[in-house]
Structures are given as structure tokens and as C-alpha cells.
Amino acid sequence: MYILLDDQGRVLIDEIDYLTGKHYQHFVDPKRIVAINSYRNKKARLKTFFPWYSFKSDYRLVRKGKWLWDLRKNSSLQKNTI
């Protein structure tokens, strides 16, 4: 599975509001996903795609596992430098 990143490194998510039952799809920073999931009435999931999708040049598909591994690696490096 692949995820979609924009030119600023934000990831496309599917946000579900349990009170209204609506789905919202938008680009957010990875830290924002944790904040959304901390609410009881909302849930944020990474929007995944198969590799045969094509998008405009501002977006790129990245393997979900690789992106998560890079995210963990970069966040641990930032914690060690502080």
C-alpha cells in the first residue's frame, strides 16, 4: 500500500467525525494525526492507494511502511538532540 504526500511533506488522511458521521480528507502533518486521534469523537486514518494511481506533479506516492519507518527514525533523532 502507498500513501500520498504533498510537496510540503504532509500526508493525506481520512478523518471521521463520529458525531456527524462525515468523512473529511485533507493533508496534515504527521503530529496532527496523533492529536486528532486523541479526541473520543474523531478518528484519523492514513489514506492508502495502490501503486497504479497517478497524480499531478505536486504529489507523490510513498510506501506506507517506508514512510512510517522514516517518521520513527527522524522523530527519535530529534528527541536525542534536544
C-alpha positions in Angstrom: 0.0 0.0 0.0 1.1 3.5 -0.7 0.2 6.9 1.0 0.1 10.3 -0.7 2.4 13.1 0.3 2.2 16.7 -0.9 5.1 18.9 -1.7 5.4 20.1 1.9 5.7 16.5 3.3 2.1 16.4 4.7 0.2 13.2 4.4 -3.4 12.6 3.1 -5.7 11.3 5.9 -9.3 10.3 6.1 -10.8 12.0 9.2 -14.0 10.5 10.6 -16.3 12.6 12.8 -18.4 10.1 14.8 -20.9 12.8 15.9 -21.9 13.8 12.4 -20.8 10.6 10.6 -18.9 12.6 8.0 -15.6 11.8 6.4 -13.1 14.6 5.6 -10.0 14.0 3.5 -7.2 16.5 3.8 -3.4 16.8 4.1 -1.9 17.2 7.7 1.4 17.0 9.4 2.1 13.6 11.0 1.9 15.1 14.5 -1.6 16.2 13.8 -2.8 12.6 13.3 -2.0 11.9 16.9 -3.8 15.0 18.1 -7.0 14.1 16.1 -6.9 10.5 17.4 -6.8 11.8 21.0 -10.4 13.0 20.7 -13.1 10.5 21.5 -15.4 11.6 18.7 -12.9 11.7 15.9 -10.5 9.2 14.2 -7.8 9.9 11.6 -6.5 7.2 9.3 -3.9 7.3 6.6 -5.5 7.2 3.2 -3.9 4.4 1.2 -3.6 3.8 -2.5 -2.5 1.1 -4.9 0.6 1.9 -7.0 -1.3 2.3 -10.3 -2.8 5.6 -9.3 -1.2 8.7 -10.8 -1.4 12.3 -9.5 -0.2 15.7 -10.5 3.5 16.5 -10.0 2.9 18.2 -6.6 2.0 14.9 -5.0 4.0 11.7 -4.7 3.1 8.1 -3.7 5.4 6.6 -1.0 5.3 3.1 0.5 3.4 3.3 3.8 5.9 1.1 5.7 8.9 3.1 4.5 7.2 6.4 5.4 6.4 5.1 8.9 9.9 3.8 9.4 11.4 7.2 8.2 9.0 9.0 10.5 10.0 7.0 13.6 13.7 7.3 12.7 13.5 11.1 12.3 11.5 11.6 15.5 14.0 9.6 17.5 16.8 11.6 16.2 15.1 14.9 17.2 14.5 13.6 20.7 18.2 12.7 21.1 19.3 16.2 20.0 17.1 18.1 22.5 
